[in-house]
Amino acid sequence: MVIRIWRTAVDEASAAEYERFAREVSLPMFARHAGHLGVLMGRRGDRCIVITCWRSPADVEALEASGDYRDVVARIVAAGFAAPEQSTETFEAHLSELGGLIGFGGLRA
């Protein structure tokens, strides 16, 4: 499994609108991509992270090369939700215990 972390700053004044966009646009976009295993999104003040899990490095490369993904990021920046500066990191997972997250869909609503 590969863990991908995307970081950006968000405009706190549009946080609710950004979170609606993430729920309605970003989550379905990730789900459309082969190898997608799950996503967590977090925010503290103006700092935002999106942690996605993928089956393989090739799946992450396919995501990043896809027009679908690039379009969503461009829409986030154009809407003023996120700063144009973003960073990503990927890690090979070597240990996980996610059983407590099963059914923890309350954050999606």
C-alpha positions in Angstrom: 0.0 0.0 0.0 1.1 3.5 -0.8 0.2 6.5 1.4 0.0 9.9 -0.5 -0.3 13.1 1.5 -1.3 16.4 -0.3 -0.8 19.6 1.7 -2.1 23.1 1.0 -3.4 26.2 2.8 -7.1 26.9 2.5 -9.0 30.2 2.9 -10.7 29.8 6.2 -13.5 32.1 5.1 -14.5 29.5 2.4 -13.8 26.4 4.5 -17.5 25.3 4.5 -17.6 25.7 0.7 -14.3 23.9 0.3 -15.5 21.0 2.4 -18.7 20.7 0.4 -16.6 20.7 -2.8 -14.3 18.0 -1.3 -17.4 15.9 -0.4 -19.2 16.3 -3.7 -16.3 16.5 -6.2 -13.0 15.3 -4.7 -14.2 12.1 -2.9 -16.0 10.8 -6.0 -13.0 11.7 -8.2 -10.6 9.6 -6.0 -13.1 6.7 -5.9 -13.1 6.6 -9.8 -9.4 5.8 -9.9 -8.1 2.3 -10.0 -6.2 1.2 -6.9 -7.8 3.8 -4.6 -8.2 2.3 -1.1 -9.4 5.2 0.9 -9.1 8.9 1.9 -8.9 11.0 5.0 -9.1 14.8 4.9 -8.0 17.0 7.8 -7.9 20.7 8.5 -6.4 22.8 11.2 -6.9 26.5 10.8 -5.8 27.3 7.2 -3.7 24.1 6.9 -5.3 21.3 5.0 -4.1 17.7 4.3 -5.6 15.0 2.1 -4.3 11.5 2.9 -5.1 8.9 0.2 -4.2 5.2 0.2 -3.4 3.3 -3.0 -2.5 -0.3 -3.9 0.7 0.6 -5.7 3.0 3.4 -6.8 1.7 3.0 -10.3 -1.8 3.8 -9.1 -0.5 7.1 -7.6 1.4 7.9 -10.8 -1.8 7.3 -12.8 -3.8 9.6 -10.5 -1.3 12.4 -10.8 -1.1 12.0 -14.6 -4.9 12.0 -15.0 -6.8 15.0 -16.4 -9.5 14.2 -13.9 -7.3 14.8 -10.9 -5.5 17.8 -12.4 -8.9 19.4 -13.3 -10.1 19.0 -9.7 -7.0 20.6 -8.3 -7.2 23.4 -10.8 -10.9 24.0 -9.8 -9.9 24.1 -6.1 -7.2 26.8 -6.8 -9.4 28.7 -9.2 -12.2 28.9 -6.7 -9.8 30.4 -4.2 -10.2 27.5 -1.7 -6.5 26.6 -1.7 -3.3 28.3 -2.2 -1.5 27.8 -5.5 1.4 26.3 -3.6 0.9 22.7 -2.7 3.1 19.7 -1.8 2.7 16.0 -2.0 4.6 13.2 -0.4 4.3 9.4 -0.8 5.2 6.7 1.6 5.2 2.9 1.3 3.0 1.6 4.2 4.8 -0.9 6.4 2.3 -1.1 9.2 -1.4 -0.3 9.5 -4.4 -1.0 11.8 -7.5 0.7 10.5 -10.2 -1.6 12.0 -11.5 1.3 14.1 -12.2 3.3 11.0 -14.5 0.8 9.4 -18.0 2.4 9.3 -16.6 5.7 10.6 -18.4 7.5 7.7 -19.8 10.2 9.9 -17.3 12.7 8.6 -18.6 12.3 5.0 -22.0 13.6 5.8 
